Amino acid sequence: MKILVVGGGGREHTIIKKIKENPAVSEIFALPGNGGIAMDATCVPIKATDIDGITKFAVDHKIDFAVVAPDDPLVLGAVDRLHEKGIPCFGPESKAAIIEGSKVFSKNLMQKYNIPTARYAVFDDPQKALLYLETSDYPIVVKADGLALGKGVIIAQDFAAAKEAVHSIMEDKIFGASGANIVIEEFLTGPEVSVLCFTDGETIKPMVSSMDHKRALTGDKGLNTGGMGTIAPNPYYTKEIEKVCMETIFLPTVQAMNKENRTFKGCLYFGLMLTKDGPKVIEYNCRFGDPETQVVLPLLKSDLLTIMQSVENGTLADTPVEFDDKCAACVVEASGGYPKSYQTGYAIQFGDLDPDVLVIHAGTKKQGDKILTAGGRVLSVTATADTLKAAVEKAYRNIEKITFQDEYHRTDIGKRALEV
């Protein structure tokens, strides 16, 4: 089988490594891929948002199955176009991908179908937003409506900070057109949990839970990033909570999308807050999370490609989705300065790593026989073990063996989970 994977980050590298395990796979193409992916697939310099280019390539190369991994091409309709050409895909069509593409849509969906979430208000006028904020409780959350690379959320501690958030999103347009509308919502407290689920629009099968670490710096300080590390499973996510989430959030969301004629097929990501009033949805994503994928898929015992095909074919109910009873820890190595400005083009030195540790490439490029830094998040180092403590220790032991100029990483990934 010829497989096409759209994207070029750590999530895509992890997916490709897992798909390679299927013996029926003869060739994998990554569009555009990265320096590390080039060791596992054929990289083609077509941008993930070039829907015409992706479609033409898939047709010309007689692709048997495509995986559209990032949010942008999903929202732009990459799966719709590939389906038009008769190419089976893993990922939602654009009318379903709106669940991530518009926070206004997703909040309204949850309100309409009584899916637990934070109280909120929607604004397209900055002055009206400020009037609302004058009488609000703090802290409060200000979100850009559209896609913003996982960074379109600002937690404001007081009115001054909220005013600045509205100004920067709606008037300075720091997230571009994504900030034309904003959602202002109550600040929820409690442990955060990420749960990725396979769904074919009828059946939903959750993957192992995980915990992301969004802040740039150790101690949960600094700016929000795309994610500086993850652990799985999340110790806060008990069997009892999982049952409540299935009954009040997971199934109701899939059913709500069906009722809206927006059937969702692919990976539906639930960002949850475990509040004193029960689990609530913070956000939906229409795809695998990054770096959650880097700890979830290494624990998957079942064949990933088979599951993806069953999602496309509507046979997920009959397909096993099983996970190892182990733990995984992923630590991200980033370029100094990320998520603001940073330098790239530095050679990466890889030491004598443990053979069972996964080094996932995100922001890298291959130049001759060297791998150079080419992004903010450069590498994800994932270790698995029987206990979370052992997995965290193994990940950090191997992190020390990988060096490049301006490298930085958080030193406390998994700390909160180990204290539970």
Stockholm file with secondary structure:
# STOCKHOLM 1.0

chainA/1-420         MKILVVGGGGREHTIIKKIKENPAVSEIFALPGNGGIAMDATCVPIKATDIDGITKFAVDHKIDFAVVAPDDPLVLGAVDRLHEKGIPCFGPESKAAIIEGSKVFSKNLMQKYNIPTARYAVFDDPQKALLYLETSDYPIVVKADGLALGKGVIIAQDFAAAKEAVHSIMEDKIFGASGANIVIEEFLTGPEVSVLCFTDGETIKPMVSSMDHKRALTGDKGLNTGGMGTIAPNPYYTKEIEKVCMETIFLPTVQAMNKENRTFKGCLYFGLMLTKDGPKVIEYNCRFGDPETQVVLPLLKSDLLTIMQSVENGTLADTPVEFDDKCAACVVEASGGYPKSYQTGYAIQFGDLDPDVLVIHAGTKKQGDKILTAGGRVLSVTATADTLKAAVEKAYRNIEKITFQDEYHRTDIGKRALEV
#=GR chainA/1-420 SS CEEEEEECSHHHHHHHHHHTTSTTCCEEEEEECCTTGGGTSEECCCCTTCHHHHHHHHHHTTCSEEEECSHHHHHHTHHHHHHHTTCCEESCCHHHHHHHHCHHHHHHHHHHTTCCBCCEEEESCHHHHHHHHHTCCSSEEEEESSCCTTCCEEEESSHHHHHHHHIIIIISCTTGGGGSSEEEEECCCSCEEEEEEEECSSCEEECCCBEECCEEETTTEEEECSCSEEEESCTTCCHHHHHHHIIIIIHHHHHHHHHTTCCCCEEEEEEEEEETTEEEEEEEESSCCTTTHHHHGGGBCSCHHHHHHHHHHTCGGGSCCCBCSCEEEEEEEEETTTTSCCCCCCBCEECCCCTTCEEEESSEEEETTEEEECSSEEEEEEEEESSHHHHHHHHHHHHTTEECTTEECCSCTTHHHHTC
#=GC SS_cons         CEEEEEECSHHHHHHHHHHTTSTTCCEEEEEECCTTGGGTSEECCCCTTCHHHHHHHHHHTTCSEEEECSHHHHHHTHHHHHHHTTCCEESCCHHHHHHHHCHHHHHHHHHHTTCCBCCEEEESCHHHHHHHHHTCCSSEEEEESSCCTTCCEEEESSHHHHHHHHIIIIISCTTGGGGSSEEEEECCCSCEEEEEEEECSSCEEECCCBEECCEEETTTEEEECSCSEEEESCTTCCHHHHHHHIIIIIHHHHHHHHHTTCCCCEEEEEEEEEETTEEEEEEEESSCCTTTHHHHGGGBCSCHHHHHHHHHHTCGGGSCCCBCSCEEEEEEEEETTTTSCCCCCCBCEECCCCTTCEEEESSEEEETTEEEECSSEEEEEEEEESSHHHHHHHHHHHHTTEECTTEECCSCTTHHHHTC
//
